[in-house]
């Protein structure tokens, strides 16, 4: 009996110690964080802020090439938000959906276009922030908080009435749905980005000259699609939470 207890405790310890890859840790207070994720996230945020600042300087009635690009991105995000949330409610949510889309898009592309792995770290290596499950879970939880806030701010406590519609029998399933939404968002994004980087890394090690290049271009395309899917689903969840059911 004692041996069985010892084996169980040993298995629990080993499972708790499992990690994917190596990480550089920073200690902030009583918490340890993945330093390489913070570094690449700051790089992405700096790129977005820097490009936005440069492109919005000296705005003109006849837009320049940079101004055209910014206006095109803004119109794209506005159309995306309007199509999912509705024409009457979409405007307050443009900044949130736009931030999600741009951060994920630039993060995904930074892992493919910027040679982050050339930067030497004491432990681990730099990669796209969305290559880390903690980042994608945080983005998914932000989306969950956003659509709960949207529903409660418009409907008040009557928002929770949706859990017993169309029949109270569906209460467990409706509650479970709110848990599966962030899980689906986080694991879809994390899995696709990680798989893409692993495929390119394996092909580079096996056939380093020709074959990886088309896969890298395909990776850029799928990375953009993943950003679009995440932003679209986030807007759809918000639209669903504020939708009036008659």
Secondary structure, DSSP 8 states (H G I E B T S, - for coil): -HHHHHHHHHHHHHHHT--SS---EEEETTEEEEHHHHHHHHHHHHHHHHHHHHHTTT--SS--HHHHHHHHHHHHHHHHHHHHH-TTT-GGGHHHHHHHHHHHHHHHHHHHHS-GGGS--SSS----GGGSHHHHHHHHHHHHHHHHHHHHHHHGGGGGGGGG-S-GGGHHHHHHHHHHHHHHHHHHHHHHHHHHHHHHHHHHHHSTTTHHHHHHHHHHHHHHHHHHHHHHHHHHHHHHHH----
